[in-house]
Amino acid sequence: MSDIARRFPENPILFPKDLSPGRAGLEIVCLLNPGVFTFEGKTWLLIRVAERPEQKEGIISFPVLKENGIEIIEIEQNHPELDATDPRVINYKGADYLTTLSYLRLVCSDDGIQFYQPEGYPLLQGEGEDEVFGIEDCRVALIGDTYYLTFTAVSEHGVGVGMRTTKNWKNFEKHGMIIPPHNKDCAIFEERINGKFYALHRPSSVALGGNYIWLAESPDGIHWGKNKCIVKTRPNLWDSARVGAGAAPIKTEVGWLEIYHGANEKHQYCLGAFLMDLNDPSKVLARTEEPIMVPKEDYELNGFFGEVVFTNGHIIDGDDLTIYYGAADEFVCGAKFSVKEILEELVYF
């Protein structure tokens, strides 16, 4: 497999220990793939922070959002109706629960490497019955003077796409679940095309079909339809089990360039790219056969869930593409790419 990423020598740039838990009695287990944007001359990350209670011997405990706050559920580790073989999801008495509760936290930087948590900005937490297991993996798109935040909303109802918008990062308008379960990995284009909003998203199938990337369009950025499947998994390749969009597509002279993640049956996550037509993004023109980034560093191979590089945020400056990514579902890292080099990796159909 190929790898054209130039990783930050400072990686990982953020560890779980670098931030304080949002509530006493909880611990930060993971920092995951942030949304990325620029605001007031700084680079900002909207990090997914995953927390859980400090674990006791012989007990598995996890948090769930309720109307009156966070409730901690405790289960004996050897309970006959408990399946805790997956570090991310447990099944108890036939129901699935996440082992951690995720929310979104803002940090910023003057140099894109050293990040700190500024004062006066809120934590973005789950709200309402569709977000009781938390909100995850936010993408940020700037259209005009409005930032569109699309994120994964998780509850016993399933996994769907929620959205909030803001102009100042202190006041937010909530738009509810814009794409119902089971769906995630929603990235909005940062420019209207022929007067329409476009977004990539990923419905999930457990039987017929597969975990493919779809395109949707909208008249207003809130109500979505005219969905079309545009990128599928490929048997026996690095993206054979599932594919999903990264951040907002990058406009180039030859088309809309999308960095996406792919995983195989062994749950190894890599990054690749595909190219869409400038005037009709439902037309996919080219795709990388080999990944442009593979997990190979120790911090990418070993962590909460190893062998993972996963992005949903970047900064573009001419040919320079800075991708911020989650490594091993535990650390936040950065890497540099050349857009020209990525375009040269594409294979046209």
C-alpha positions as CSV (number, residue, x, y, z in Angstrom):
1,M,0.0,0.0,0.0
2,S,1.2,3.5,-0.8
3,D,1.3,6.4,1.7
4,I,2.0,10.0,0.6
5,A,1.2,11.7,3.9
6,R,3.9,13.9,5.6
7,R,3.0,13.5,9.2
8,F,3.6,16.2,11.8
9,P,6.8,15.4,13.7
10,E,4.9,16.6,16.8
11,N,2.3,13.8,16.4
12,P,0.1,13.1,18.3
13,I,-0.7,16.8,18.8
14,L,-3.4,16.0,21.4
15,F,-3.7,13.2,23.9
16,P,-6.8,12.4,26.1
17,K,-4.7,13.6,29.1
18,D,-4.4,17.1,27.6
19,L,-8.0,18.0,28.3
20,S,-10.0,17.9,31.5
21,P,-13.2,15.8,31.7
22,G,-16.4,17.6,31.3
23,R,-17.8,16.3,34.6
24,A,-16.3,15.1,37.9
25,G,-16.2,11.3,38.1
26,L,-15.7,10.8,34.4
27,E,-12.5,10.2,32.5
28,I,-11.6,11.1,28.9
29,V,-10.8,7.8,27.1
30,C,-10.5,9.0,23.5
31,L,-10.0,12.2,21.4
32,L,-11.3,11.4,17.9
33,N,-11.3,12.9,14.4
34,P,-12.1,16.6,14.7
35,G,-14.0,18.9,12.4
36,V,-11.7,21.7,11.3
37,F,-12.2,25.3,10.3
38,T,-10.7,28.8,10.4
39,F,-12.2,31.6,12.5
40,E,-10.8,34.9,13.7
41,G,-7.4,34.1,12.2
42,K,-6.9,30.9,14.0
43,T,-7.2,27.2,13.2
44,W,-9.9,25.5,15.2
45,L,-10.7,21.9,15.9
46,L,-14.1,20.6,17.0
47,I,-12.9,17.5,18.7
48,R,-15.1,14.5,19.5
49,V,-14.4,13.8,23.2
50,A,-15.4,10.3,24.5
51,E,-15.8,10.0,28.2
52,R,-16.8,7.2,30.6
53,P,-16.9,6.6,34.4
54,E,-13.6,5.6,36.0
55,Q,-13.8,1.8,35.8
56,K,-14.0,-0.4,38.8
57,E,-12.7,-3.9,39.0
58,G,-15.4,-6.5,38.0
59,I,-17.8,-3.8,36.8
60,I,-18.5,-2.3,33.4
61,S,-20.0,1.2,33.7
62,F,-21.0,3.7,31.0
63,P,-22.9,7.0,30.8
64,V,-26.2,7.8,29.1
65,L,-27.8,11.2,28.7
66,K,-31.2,11.7,30.4
67,E,-33.4,14.8,30.7
68,N,-32.0,15.6,34.1
69,G,-28.4,15.0,33.2
70,I,-26.0,12.0,32.8
71,E,-27.0,8.7,34.3
72,I,-24.3,6.1,35.0
73,I,-25.2,2.4,34.4
74,E,-23.2,-0.3,36.1
75,I,-23.2,-4.0,35.1
76,E,-21.2,-6.9,36.6
77,Q,-18.5,-7.9,34.1
78,N,-19.5,-11.6,34.2
79,H,-23.2,-11.0,33.9
80,P,-24.6,-13.7,31.6
81,E,-26.6,-11.2,29.5
82,L,-23.6,-8.9,28.8
83,D,-21.5,-9.0,25.7
84,A,-18.5,-6.7,26.1
85,T,-16.2,-8.1,23.5
86,D,-16.1,-4.8,21.4
87,P,-14.4,-1.9,23.3
88,R,-16.8,0.5,21.6
89,V,-20.3,-1.1,21.9
90,I,-21.7,-3.5,24.5
91,N,-24.9,-5.5,24.4
92,Y,-26.9,-5.9,27.6
93,K,-30.2,-7.9,27.7
94,G,-30.5,-7.6,24.0
95,A,-29.9,-3.8,23.8
96,D,-26.9,-2.0,22.5
97,Y,-25.1,0.7,24.4
98,L,-22.0,2.8,23.7
99,T,-19.2,2.3,26.2
100,T,-18.4,6.0,26.1
101,L,-20.5,9.2,25.8
102,S,-19.2,11.6,23.1
103,Y,-19.6,15.3,22.8
104,L,-17.8,18.1,20.8
105,R,-15.2,20.5,22.3
106,L,-13.6,23.5,20.7
107,V,-9.8,24.1,20.7
108,C,-7.8,26.6,18.7
109,S,-4.3,27.3,17.6
110,D,-2.2,30.2,16.2
111,D,0.2,27.8,14.4
112,G,-1.9,24.8,13.6
113,I,0.1,22.6,16.0
114,Q,-0.2,23.8,19.5
115,F,-3.8,23.8,20.5
116,Y,-5.6,25.2,23.6
117,Q,-9.1,25.5,24.9
118,P,-10.3,29.1,24.7
119,E,-12.6,30.6,27.3
120,G,-16.2,31.5,26.6
121,Y,-17.1,28.8,24.1
122,P,-19.6,26.1,24.9
123,L,-19.3,22.4,24.8
124,L,-21.6,20.9,22.2
125,Q,-23.5,18.1,23.8
126,G,-26.3,15.8,22.8
127,E,-29.8,17.2,23.3
128,G,-33.1,15.4,23.0
129,E,-34.1,11.8,22.5
130,D,-32.2,11.3,19.3
131,E,-28.9,12.2,20.9
132,V,-29.0,10.4,24.3
133,F,-25.9,8.3,23.5
134,G,-24.0,11.4,22.4
135,I,-23.0,13.3,19.2
136,E,-19.9,12.3,17.2
137,D,-17.6,13.0,14.2
138,C,-18.6,16.5,13.2
139,R,-17.9,17.9,9.8
140,V,-17.8,21.7,9.4
141,A,-18.7,23.6,6.2
142,L,-18.5,27.4,5.8
143,I,-21.1,28.7,3.3
144,G,-21.3,32.5,3.2
145,D,-21.1,33.6,6.8
146,T,-22.7,30.5,8.2
147,Y,-20.9,27.4,9.5
148,Y,-22.9,24.2,9.0
149,L,-22.1,21.4,11.5
150,T,-23.2,17.9,10.5
151,F,-22.6,15.2,13.1
152,T,-23.6,11.7,14.0
153,A,-26.5,11.6,16.4
154,V,-26.7,8.4,18.4
155,S,-29.5,6.9,20.5
156,E,-31.6,3.8,20.9
157,H,-33.4,4.9,17.8
158,G,-30.3,4.4,15.8
159,V,-27.5,6.5,14.2
160,G,-28.4,9.4,12.0
161,V,-27.2,12.8,10.9
162,G,-27.9,15.9,13.0
163,M,-27.1,19.5,12.1
164,R,-26.6,22.8,13.9
165,T,-25.5,26.1,12.4
166,T,-23.7,29.1,13.8
167,K,-22.1,32.4,12.8
168,N,-20.1,33.1,15.9
169,W,-19.5,29.7,17.6
170,K,-21.3,30.9,20.7
171,N,-24.9,30.8,19.5
172,F,-26.3,27.8,17.6
173,E,-29.4,27.0,15.7
174,K,-30.5,23.4,16.0
175,H,-32.1,21.7,12.9
176,G,-32.7,18.3,14.4
177,M,-32.0,15.1,12.5
178,I,-31.7,16.0,8.8
179,I,-31.0,12.4,7.6
180,P,-32.6,9.6,9.7
181,P,-31.0,6.3,10.7
182,H,-29.0,4.5,9.7
183,N,-26.8,7.2,8.3
184,K,-23.5,9.1,9.1
185,D,-20.4,10.6,7.5
186,C,-22.3,13.7,6.2
187,A,-20.1,16.3,4.5
188,I,-21.6,19.4,2.9
189,F,-20.0,21.1,-0.1
190,E,-18.8,24.6,0.7
191,E,-20.3,26.1,-2.4
192,R,-23.6,25.9,-4.2
193,I,-23.6,24.2,-7.6
194,N,-26.2,25.5,-10.0
195,G,-28.0,27.1,-7.1
196,K,-28.2,23.9,-5.0
197,F,-26.6,22.6,-1.9
198,Y,-24.9,19.2,-2.1
199,A,-23.8,16.8,0.6
200,L,-22.1,13.4,0.8
201,H,-23.5,10.9,3.3
202,R,-23.3,7.2,4.1
203,P,-26.4,5.0,4.7
204,S,-25.5,1.7,6.3
205,S,-26.8,-1.7,5.3
206,V,-26.5,-4.9,7.2
207,A,-28.0,-7.1,4.5
208,L,-28.9,-6.0,1.0
209,G,-26.5,-3.4,-0.4
210,G,-23.5,-2.1,1.5
211,N,-21.8,0.8,3.3
212,Y,-21.5,3.1,0.3
213,I,-21.2,6.9,-0.2
214,W,-24.3,8.7,-1.5
215,L,-24.9,12.2,-2.8
216,A,-27.9,14.4,-1.8
217,E,-29.0,17.8,-2.9
218,S,-31.0,20.5,-1.1
219,P,-32.6,23.9,-1.9
220,D,-31.8,25.4,1.5
221,G,-29.1,23.2,3.1
222,I,-31.6,21.8,5.6
223,H,-34.0,19.6,3.6
224,W,-32.3,16.9,1.6
225,G,-33.4,14.6,-1.2
226,K,-32.6,13.3,-4.7
227,N,-30.1,10.8,-3.2
228,K,-27.8,8.9,-5.4
229,C,-25.2,6.2,-4.6
230,I,-21.9,7.3,-6.1
231,V,-19.0,5.4,-4.5
232,K,-19.1,1.7,-3.5
233,T,-16.8,-0.7,-1.6
234,R,-14.4,-2.7,-3.7
235,P,-13.8,-6.5,-3.1
236,N,-10.4,-7.6,-2.0
237,L,-9.1,-4.0,-1.8
238,W,-8.3,-1.8,1.2
239,D,-11.8,-0.3,1.1
240,S,-13.7,-3.6,0.8
241,A,-16.0,-3.4,3.8
242,R,-17.1,0.3,4.1
243,V,-16.4,3.7,2.7
244,G,-17.4,7.1,4.0
245,A,-16.8,10.8,3.3
246,G,-14.2,12.9,5.1
247,A,-14.6,16.7,5.1
248,A,-16.1,19.0,2.6
249,P,-14.9,18.3,-1.0
250,I,-12.1,20.5,-2.3
251,K,-12.7,22.4,-5.5
252,T,-9.9,22.0,-8.0
253,E,-9.6,22.9,-11.7
254,V,-10.4,19.3,-12.7
255,G,-13.2,18.5,-10.3
256,W,-14.3,18.2,-6.7
257,L,-11.7,16.2,-4.8
258,E,-12.9,14.2,-1.8
259,I,-10.7,12.6,0.8
260,Y,-12.5,9.5,2.1
261,H,-12.0,6.7,4.5
262,G,-12.2,3.0,3.7
263,A,-12.0,-0.1,5.8
264,N,-11.5,-3.8,5.1
265,E,-13.0,-6.8,6.8
266,K,-10.3,-6.6,9.5
267,H,-11.5,-3.1,10.5
268,Q,-8.2,-1.5,9.3
269,Y,-9.0,2.2,8.2
270,C,-7.1,4.0,5.5
271,L,-7.6,7.2,3.5
272,G,-8.1,7.5,-0.2
273,A,-9.6,10.0,-2.7
274,F,-12.1,10.3,-5.5
275,L,-12.9,13.1,-8.0
276,M,-16.4,14.4,-8.9
277,D,-17.5,16.5,-11.9
278,L,-17.5,20.3,-11.2
279,N,-20.9,20.9,-12.5
280,D,-22.5,17.6,-11.7
281,P,-21.0,15.9,-8.6
282,S,-23.1,12.8,-9.1
283,K,-20.6,12.0,-11.8
284,V,-17.5,10.4,-10.3
285,L,-14.6,10.7,-12.7
286,A,-11.7,9.0,-10.9
287,R,-10.6,7.3,-7.8
288,T,-7.3,6.2,-6.1
289,E,-6.7,2.4,-6.3
290,E,-4.2,2.5,-3.5
291,P,-4.8,4.5,-0.3
292,I,-3.0,7.9,0.2
293,M,-2.5,7.2,3.9
294,V,-2.3,4.0,5.9
295,P,-1.9,3.4,9.6
296,K,1.8,2.6,10.2
297,E,3.0,4.7,13.1
298,D,2.8,3.3,16.6
299,Y,0.2,5.9,17.6
300,E,-2.0,4.8,14.6
301,L,-1.5,1.1,15.2
302,N,-2.1,1.0,18.9
303,G,-4.7,2.7,21.0
304,F,-8.4,2.4,22.0
305,F,-9.1,0.8,18.6
306,G,-5.9,0.3,16.6
307,E,-5.0,0.3,12.9
308,V,-7.1,3.4,12.2
309,V,-6.5,6.7,10.4
310,F,-9.8,8.6,10.1
311,T,-10.4,12.2,9.1
312,N,-13.4,14.6,8.8
313,G,-11.5,17.9,8.8
314,H,-8.8,19.8,6.9
315,I,-7.4,23.2,6.0
316,I,-6.7,24.0,2.3
317,D,-4.2,26.6,1.2
318,G,-3.5,26.5,-2.5
319,D,-1.7,23.2,-3.1
320,D,-1.1,22.6,0.6
321,L,-3.6,20.4,2.3
322,T,-3.4,19.9,6.1
323,I,-5.5,17.0,7.3
324,Y,-6.2,16.6,11.0
325,Y,-7.1,13.0,11.8
326,G,-7.9,10.6,14.5
327,A,-5.4,7.9,15.1
328,A,-6.3,4.5,16.7
329,D,-9.5,6.1,17.9
330,E,-7.6,7.8,20.7
331,F,-5.3,10.6,19.5
332,V,-5.5,13.7,17.4
333,C,-2.8,14.0,14.7
334,G,-1.9,16.1,11.7
335,A,-0.4,15.5,8.3
336,K,0.5,17.5,5.2
337,F,-0.4,16.6,1.6
338,S,0.0,18.1,-1.8
339,V,-3.3,18.4,-3.7
340,K,-1.3,17.9,-7.0
341,E,0.2,14.7,-5.7
342,I,-3.2,13.3,-4.7
343,L,-4.6,14.2,-8.1
344,E,-1.7,12.3,-9.7
345,E,-2.7,9.2,-7.7
346,L,-6.2,9.1,-9.2
347,V,-7.1,6.6,-11.8
348,Y,-9.8,7.8,-14.3
349,F,-12.6,5.5,-15.4
